[in-house]
Amino acid sequence: MITGKTKLLGVIGHPVGHSLSPVMHNAAIAHLGLDYVYLPLPIAPQDLEVAIAGLAAVGVVGFSVTIPHKQAIMPLISEITPLAQAIGAVNTVSRKDNQWVGTNTDIIGFIDPLQTTYQQNWSQKIAVILGNGGAARAVVAGCHQLGFAEIHVVGRNIGRLKEFQQSWEHLPIAENLQVHTWDKLVQLIPQANLLVNTTPIGMYPQVDESPVSADEMVNLPTGAIAYDLIYIPQPTKFLRYAQQQGVIVIDGLEMLVQQGVAALKIWLQRDDIPVDVMRQALKKQLGLG
Ligand code: NAP
């Protein structure tokens, strides 16, 4: 029940109608019996600055940030964690000492399933990342955090690939990072201990597409992990091809859950977040039973 004391959380984006975050976060809040509510807040790009000031004025505790505000919000907040600075995007904002602090929980969301389920020594391992967009930045930072020996990013546009590489130039990540055009994928797949799809290829409704063909997937080494950031359909064609090779597969749902868990930990200042309640709420919403 919403009362005069109910604390406010939310997600800003444009549009936000499709966002799965309210379902996931409100399920956790209800389970914990807290007097909070998490709202979808549609904010047009031209209204961002005034909206951020307004959210402070009405005492919002924290909020998620989605497309198209992840970069645009950066100059409007007082403090940005080094992690979010490195990625160049903020997806979680919280209130500290009457100021907005921005961070990025996509990295923790990405690495959590790798760390908890497939604990390994990654220091001799090679990661191959398909795509060089926003999500790829969190994946590169995550692979670096895990200690991968080599990180290869494959993209279709040489100009954007070069920009991507240059954006890491002054960071330690640059030492292990190489970018390649898509024609090099054939040579990279046999070396890939971790192959990550960060492109939208294969996402609903284009469920018959895959960024890697069945013939290319055959060369993925034994014991490799194929990780698709897409969470619908489950599995994607990319992961179906990987399953046929008998390698480990991870879909994007857990990343979505874990980035939300990390955000709630910041806002609520507690560690006992009901992860499974959030996972089940998402699955129900996505019709995954
Ligand atoms: P984005 O910034 O638009 O980046 C998409 C990347 O994919 C770009 O590098 C783009 O290449 C490339 N790409 C798109 N279509 C392609 C095609 N037909 N062939 C080759 N490359 C193609 O998007 P994003 O925010 O990174 O999101 C990417 C995907 O990750 C989406 O499916 C999103 O749902 C998913 N995601 C999942 C989670 C999660 O929690 N599970 C979190 C974030 C994102 P160009 O640069 O050349 O355009």
Boltz pocket constraint, residues with backbone or C-beta under 6 A from the ligand:
constraints:
  - pocket:
      binder: B
      contacts: [[A, 106], [A, 109], [A, 130], [A, 131], [A, 132], [A, 133], [A, 134], [A, 135], [A, 136], [A, 155], [A, 156], [A, 157], [A, 160], [A, 197], [A, 198], [A, 199], [A, 200], [A, 201], [A, 203], [A, 228], [A, 229], [A, 230], [A, 231], [A, 252], [A, 253], [A, 255], [A, 256], [A, 257], [A, 259]]
      max_distance: 6.0
